[in-house]
Amino acid sequence: MSENTPPPSDPWAEATDPVQPTNGANAEAHAANGGGHSDAETRRAAAETVRAAEGAAGPQAEATEEDPVRRILSDVAAGRLTPEEGARRIDEARRAGGAAAGAATETSATSTDKALPTTPSAAATTRLRIRAVGRRVRIIGEPFISTVAVDGPHVVRQEGDTLVVSSEGEFGASLDGFTLMRTRSLRDVQERVFELGRELSVRVNPALAVEVEVTAGSVNAERIPGLEQVRVTGGSARVRDVEGPIDVLVQAGSAQVEGRIHKGKSRLRTESGSLQLRLLPGSSVRIRPDVQLGRVQWEPPGADSDEHVVGDGDARLDLEVVMGMATIKQAP
């Protein structure tokens, strides 16, 4: 009787049978595959970043020291950098450029906040001309003012190196003449007739030369050694701290001039009205009066009618009276 016996086993076959991987081996293989996919995605993202940078730089981009993005693109194209490294450097360059632009913007904003522009033109201002109708004008010399600071209704324009400030009240439409306009209330009448409307206040650097012309108004100026010309028509003027030279014209009005005149050639002329000059101690001027229909009064009296010398007579002043009265006072 034959026995059923298993066939003999082959040791070489057993040694070469496939072995199923364990769970740990499966995890390692999966991680390796995932890492491969991640590297591929990184390379694709870097390539897209480089292509986008190339499109922004333009097809004819060249590497320059001023444009780091173009320099990086050239290195990538030449093979000196990988796309990944190029993308990283492009991002860093863009972040650095944005920070620099932000710092420049902040600096510019700070400078703008500190700047106090007082003239509408970049031209250097050396002279100020003020023209006002129906206004009370007050001009004060302030050393800390760079050029001019104006408070009140006005219009400013630049004419070469001269800054022109114009202000017209309710008494006139132009400086060629004036007309009374209709008012809406008793308060308007009081402001326009008795107070001559709103005041125009001008603060000016004493280094500037100043001219002022007022019609149907008043002007009060002080601490302005560079005040060269004053014109008053149908109004009044009071000028202090004059050193000379100065030119004052009064038409149907009055003017008071006070100062230590010791240089240059000045002229005071009244065509219809009154004029008063007060010379402070330290004045040195020769006064030559010219009277037509009026008179000149000297205080103290006894001055020569042809020429009166105060101090050493370094400066010269022509006093003209067409119709009116002029008074010359010499402070002790």
C-alpha positions in Angstrom: 0.0 0.0 0.0 1.5 3.2 -1.0 1.6 6.1 1.5 0.6 9.6 0.6 3.7 11.6 1.4 4.2 15.3 0.7 6.6 16.1 -2.1 10.0 17.1 -0.9 10.4 20.8 -0.4 12.9 22.8 -2.5 15.0 24.9 -0.2 16.1 27.2 -3.0 12.4 27.9 -4.0 11.6 28.7 -0.4 14.5 31.1 -0.2 13.4 32.9 -3.3 9.6 33.1 -2.6 8.4 36.8 -2.7 8.1 38.3 0.8 5.2 40.7 1.4 6.4 44.1 2.7 5.5 45.0 6.3 3.4 48.0 7.3 6.5 50.0 8.1 8.0 49.3 4.7 4.7 50.5 3.1 4.8 53.8 4.9 8.4 54.4 3.9 7.6 53.7 0.2 4.5 56.0 0.4 6.6 58.8 2.0 9.2 58.4 -0.8 6.5 58.7 -3.5 5.0 61.8 -1.7 8.4 63.5 -1.4 8.8 63.0 -5.1 5.5 64.6 -5.9 6.3 67.5 -3.5 9.7 68.2 -5.2 8.0 68.2 -8.6 5.4 70.7 -7.4 8.1 72.9 -5.9 10.0 72.9 -9.2 6.8 73.7 -11.1 6.0 76.6 -8.8 9.5 78.0 -9.1 9.4 77.7 -12.9 6.1 79.6 -12.9 7.5 82.3 -10.6 10.5 82.7 -13.0 8.2 82.8 -16.0 6.1 85.5 -14.4 9.1 87.5 -13.5 10.4 87.2 -17.1 7.0 88.5 -18.4 7.1 91.5 -16.0 10.7 92.3 -16.9 9.9 92.1 -20.7 11.3 90.1 -23.5 14.3 92.3 -23.9 15.3 92.3 -20.3 19.0 92.7 -19.5 20.9 92.2 -16.3 21.8 95.5 -14.6 23.1 96.4 -11.2 20.0 98.6 -10.7 17.5 95.7 -11.5 18.3 92.5 -9.4 15.3 90.6 -10.8 16.7 90.8 -14.3 20.1 89.7 -13.1 18.6 86.7 -11.4 16.7 85.8 -14.5 19.9 85.9 -16.5 21.6 83.6 -14.0 18.7 81.1 -14.3 18.8 81.2 -18.1 22.6 80.6 -18.1 22.2 77.7 -15.7 24.1 79.3 -12.9 21.0 79.1 -10.7 18.2 76.5 -10.4 14.6 77.6 -10.9 14.0 77.0 -7.2 16.9 79.2 -6.1 16.0 81.8 -8.7 12.4 82.0 -7.4 13.6 82.4 -3.9 15.9 85.2 -4.8 13.3 87.0 -6.8 10.9 86.9 -3.8 13.6 88.3 -1.6 14.5 91.1 -4.1 10.8 92.1 -4.4 10.4 92.2 -0.7 13.5 94.4 -0.3 12.3 96.7 -3.1 8.9 97.1 -1.4 10.5 98.0 1.9 12.8 100.6 0.3 9.8 102.2 -1.5 7.9 102.3 1.7 10.8 104.0 3.5 11.1 106.6 0.7 7.4 107.3 0.8 7.5 107.8 4.6 10.4 110.1 4.3 8.7 112.2 1.6 5.5 112.4 3.7 7.5 113.6 6.7 9.2 116.3 4.7 5.9 117.5 3.3 4.5 117.8 6.8 7.4 119.9 8.0 7.5 122.1 4.9 5.7 125.4 5.2 5.5 126.8 1.6 4.5 130.4 1.5 5.0 131.1 -2.2 3.3 129.4 -5.2 6.4 129.3 -7.3 9.9 127.8 -6.9 11.5 131.1 -7.9 13.4 132.9 -5.1 11.2 135.7 -3.7 13.0 138.9 -2.9 10.1 141.4 -3.1 6.6 141.6 -1.8 3.9 143.8 -3.3 0.5 144.3 -1.5 -2.5 145.9 -3.2 -5.7 146.3 -1.3 -9.1 148.0 -1.8 -11.5 148.7 1.1 -9.3 146.8 3.6 -7.4 147.5 6.8 -3.9 146.2 6.0 -1.5 145.4 8.8 2.1 144.5 7.9 4.6 143.3 10.5 8.2 142.2 10.1 8.9 138.8 11.6 12.4 137.3 11.4 11.2 133.7 11.9 8.9 133.9 8.8 10.8 132.4 5.8 9.0 134.7 3.2 5.4 135.7 3.8 2.4 134.6 5.8 -1.0 136.1 5.0 -4.2 136.0 7.1 -7.4 137.3 5.6 -9.1 137.3 2.2 -6.5 137.6 -0.5 -5.2 136.3 -3.8 -1.5 135.4 -4.3 0.5 135.2 -7.6 4.2 135.2 -8.4 5.7 137.6 -10.9 9.3 136.6 -11.3 11.0 137.3 -7.9 8.0 139.4 -6.7 5.2 137.9 -4.7 1.9 139.9 -5.3 -0.8 139.8 -2.6 -4.2 141.3 -3.7 -7.3 141.9 -1.5 -10.4 143.7 -2.6 -13.2 144.6 -0.1 -16.8 145.5 -0.7 -16.0 149.1 -1.7 -14.6 148.4 -5.1 -14.2 145.9 -7.9 -10.8 147.0 -9.0 -7.9 149.3 -8.1 -8.9 151.7 -10.9 -11.9 153.0 -9.0 -14.3 152.1 -6.3 -18.1 151.8 -6.1 -20.3 151.3 -3.1 -22.1 147.9 -3.3 -25.4 147.0 -1.8 -25.5 145.7 1.8 -27.8 143.2 3.4 -27.9 144.3 7.0 -26.9 147.1 9.4 -24.0 145.0 10.5 -22.7 144.9 7.0 -22.9 148.7 6.8 -20.9 149.0 10.0 -18.2 146.6 8.9 -17.8 148.1 5.5 -18.1 151.8 6.3 -16.8 152.2 9.8 -14.4 149.1 10.1 -13.5 149.0 6.4 -14.2 145.3 6.2 -12.0 142.4 7.4 -8.4 143.1 8.2 -5.6 141.7 6.0 -2.7 140.7 8.2 0.7 140.1 6.5 3.8 138.9 8.3 6.9 139.2 6.2 10.6 138.5 6.6 12.4 141.8 7.2 15.0 140.9 4.5 12.3 141.3 1.7 11.7 144.6 -0.1 8.0 145.6 0.4 5.6 147.8 -1.6 2.0 148.5 -0.5 -0.8 150.3 -2.3 -4.1 150.9 -0.5 -7.3 152.5 -1.8 -10.3 153.4 0.4 -8.6 151.6 3.3 -5.8 151.9 5.8 -2.3 150.4 6.2 -0.2 150.0 9.4 3.4 148.8 8.9 6.2 148.2 11.4 9.5 146.5 11.8 10.1 146.4 8.1 13.4 148.1 7.2 12.9 147.1 3.6 9.6 149.1 3.1 10.3 151.0 -0.1 7.0 152.3 -1.3 3.6 153.3 0.2 0.7 154.5 -1.9 -2.5 155.7 -0.1 -5.6 156.9 -2.0 -8.7 157.9 0.1 -7.3 156.3 3.2 -4.6 156.5 5.8 -1.2 155.1 6.5 1.0 154.7 9.6 4.5 153.5 9.0 7.1 152.9 11.8 10.7 151.8 12.0 11.7 153.3 8.7 15.4 153.5 7.9 15.3 154.5 4.2 15.1 154.8 1.4 11.3 155.1 1.2 8.8 156.6 -1.2 5.4 157.7 0.2 2.5 159.2 -1.8 -0.7 160.4 -0.2 -3.8 161.3 -2.3 -6.9 162.5 -0.5 -5.7 160.9 2.7 -3.2 161.1 5.6 0.1 159.4 6.4 2.4 159.2 9.5 6.0 158.1 9.0 8.3 157.4 11.9 11.9 156.1 11.9 15.6 156.6 11.9 16.3 157.7 8.4 20.1 157.5 7.7 20.6 156.1 4.2 19.5 156.4 0.6 17.3 158.9 -1.1 13.6 159.1 0.1 10.6 161.0 -1.0 7.4 162.0 0.8 4.7 163.6 -1.3 1.1 164.7 -0.4 -1.2 165.8 -3.2 -4.3 166.3 -1.1 -4.1 165.6 2.6 -1.7 165.6 5.5 1.7 164.1 6.0 3.6 163.8 9.3 7.3 162.7 9.6 8.9 162.0 13.0 12.6 161.5 13.0 14.0 159.4 15.8 17.4 159.8 17.4 20.2 158.6 15.2 18.7 160.1 12.0 21.1 161.5 9.5 19.3 163.2 6.6 19.0 166.4 4.5 15.4 167.5 4.0 14.5 169.6 1.0 10.9 170.9 1.1 8.9 171.8 -2.1 5.5 173.4 -1.3 2.9 174.6 -3.9 -0.5 175.0 -2.3 0.1 174.2 1.3 2.7 174.6 4.1 5.4 172.8 6.0 5.5 173.0 9.8 8.8 172.2 11.6 9.0 171.0 15.2 11.0 172.5 16.8 10.5 175.6 14.7 13.3 177.6 13.1 14.4 175.2 10.4 15.7 176.5 7.1 13.0 176.6 4.4 15.4 175.6 1.6 17.2 172.7 3.3 17.2 171.3 6.8 20.0 169.0 8.0 19.5 166.5 10.7 22.6 164.8 12.1 25.4 164.5 9.6 23.0 164.6 6.6 24.1 161.2 5.2 20.7 160.5 3.6 18.4 162.7 1.5 14.7 163.3 1.7 12.6 165.3 -0.7 9.4 166.6 0.9 6.7 167.7 -1.7 3.3 169.3 -0.8 1.0 169.9 -3.7 -2.1 170.8 -1.6 -2.2 170.1 2.0 0.1 170.2 5.1 3.3 168.5 6.1 4.7 168.4 9.6 8.3 167.4 10.4 9.1 166.5 14.0 12.6 165.8 15.3 12.7 163.7 18.5 15.1 165.0 21.1 
